[in-house]
Amino acid sequence: MIDNYKAIIFDWDGTLVDTCGLILDAHNHVRAHYGHALWTMKDFLGRASQSAREYYPTVYGDKADEAQTILYDYVEAHHLTYIKPMEAVLQLFNYIDNTQKPMAIVSNKRHKTLEIEMDHMGWRDRFETVLGAGQADKDKPAPDPLLMALGQMPSKPKMSEILYVGDTETDLLCAKNSGCDVAFVQSDGPRPDLIEKYAPKYHCHSLLELIEHFKGVKQVA
């Protein structure tokens, strides 16, 4: 499977690192500030497939910029105490390194925060480029950040030559809008509804299972 691609591009939160609790708590911090009902994890996972930059104006109106500041201040104050690697992520990195396929990150996390987290994990040098929210004209699910990442990668892969790996509907929709193949990692539990809706090229339940797909040990979906 991996031989079909010249580069692998990853989402960040929920794909390579576990920060789901932080993001939920951060959104609920904002919601409490404005007197909104708090989200459950189910509410959070089912929310609109947009970044805060695009989603917050629909909820907070003319206070959207202020709400984003509150959100990001909370994230930046707490993120390094929450963040931890997803299971088998280093095995995945080592396997891809051995294939000499370049890697990149495209995330809807604020770019500055993403860079701090990558440095904290010690992973910056593994990726040709790292792109967070606000760098492109639009965030995921628009194709803009993937297109920008391809332009920044020294290896210069084409969209048809990459595999995008993500864990949310936003990632699936971004891949669909971009015209690239996607591997859907269902790290928060089985999502047959999203598989039926978007028909990802590959789907699995963990990074370990993704490695098995890459190696051809497990039949691809």
Secondary structure as GFF3:
##gff-version 3
##sequence-region A 1 221
A	DSSP	three_ten_helix	2	4	.	.	.	ID=ss1
A	DSSP	beta_strand	7	10	.	.	.	ID=ss2
A	DSSP	beta_strand	17	18	.	.	.	ID=ss3
A	DSSP	alpha_helix	20	33	.	.	.	ID=ss4
A	DSSP	alpha_helix	41	45	.	.	.	ID=ss5
A	DSSP	alpha_helix	52	60	.	.	.	ID=ss6
A	DSSP	three_ten_helix	61	63	.	.	.	ID=ss7
A	DSSP	alpha_helix	64	82	.	.	.	ID=ss8
A	DSSP	beta_strand	84	85	.	.	.	ID=ss9
A	DSSP	alpha_helix	89	99	.	.	.	ID=ss10
A	DSSP	beta_strand	103	110	.	.	.	ID=ss11
A	DSSP	alpha_helix	111	121	.	.	.	ID=ss12
A	DSSP	three_ten_helix	124	126	.	.	.	ID=ss13
A	DSSP	beta_strand	129	133	.	.	.	ID=ss14
A	DSSP	alpha_helix	144	152	.	.	.	ID=ss15
A	DSSP	three_ten_helix	159	161	.	.	.	ID=ss16
A	DSSP	beta_strand	162	166	.	.	.	ID=ss17
A	DSSP	alpha_helix	169	178	.	.	.	ID=ss18
A	DSSP	beta_strand	181	185	.	.	.	ID=ss19
A	DSSP	alpha_helix	192	198	.	.	.	ID=ss20
A	DSSP	beta_strand	202	204	.	.	.	ID=ss21
A	DSSP	alpha_helix	207	215	.	.	.	ID=ss22
###
